[in-house]
């Protein structure tokens, strides 16, 4: 090792890195499955999974091997040339999720931006909206990323403050209210962008029937239903896509995070020939999007989800987790909510915020992240065992009983 202590790493980061995050002061050096180790050798159970990017578990051996093999063959061509991995990922991903076409990008935010561009161009070319008039409706409490355009549909003052002017053409409606969506639609509305479960918003599960109602409203008004499944997708809620809980097929889906098992930034937009067909050469692109290393890794990451039956595992263990959580009678907890291995513990206003509970959890060997100030989010890797969940909930119970 290089002789640096945990405090040395923290000091270096604070000195030289922009302070655009406020991480828990744990410096992770190694990981395997649902476990991580810090630079001092302390072991923790990871209950965040890099915001659900590590659904397959850290360093899944099959994904690691694929990455090594592919890196030794070919890493990057740019899309100026073709490569022998992109066509296979496109076919496998489209067949698995049930769409005609995909468009690969890198980060989740880029996938959302791509979906917004597709919806606008579809609006002009196919729906016949007058040039420059396209509107996209999004939800209160959403999180879709932090580029200027994606922030333009955010409600968060903190994310927006200091970054205007924003991109016009967005409207917000209350999350979970399909009637409000219908009332907000005009002849210029081209798309409705939403998360089937709001992750950053505090693991907010919409009322039953919402996704079906949204599908109906979008179909009735010829508006693209754009599901951002970057956090809720790929097994996290107990289904491959969270929209499947209501048997609904969106027109456009964005995926990212676990699309690579956390090994590499890979994202994608999935849709029909009609929608993604609006892109012509030069309309959109990315040097790294669709690179062979990303595609090989994503192909294996998807196979792991299917072959290890991670959706079913998330469903069953999620039900178990929720039953154990609901048995904790803590004075600090207002409610427990979630779907699959995606749970939010909503604290009472008097509880003093979620951060102190996450710090206490960390002292007991569990890494969890506060979100929205008063929610403890639990999203462990889907490969976690029931015994490991029990171990975690025992510690959580301890913490939730603190003064
Ligand atoms: N969309 C959703 C629903 C997300 O949860 C996130 C990240 O948390 C993003 C988009 C942005 O993804 P990325 O951070 O990879 O750009």
Boltz pocket constraint, residues with backbone or C-beta under 6 A from the ligand:
constraints:
  - pocket:
      binder: B
      contacts: [[A, 51], [A, 106], [A, 107], [A, 108], [A, 109], [A, 110], [A, 112], [A, 143], [A, 144], [A, 145], [A, 146], [A, 195], [A, 199], [A, 200], [A, 228], [A, 229], [A, 230], [A, 231], [A, 232], [A, 256], [A, 257]]
      max_distance: 6.0
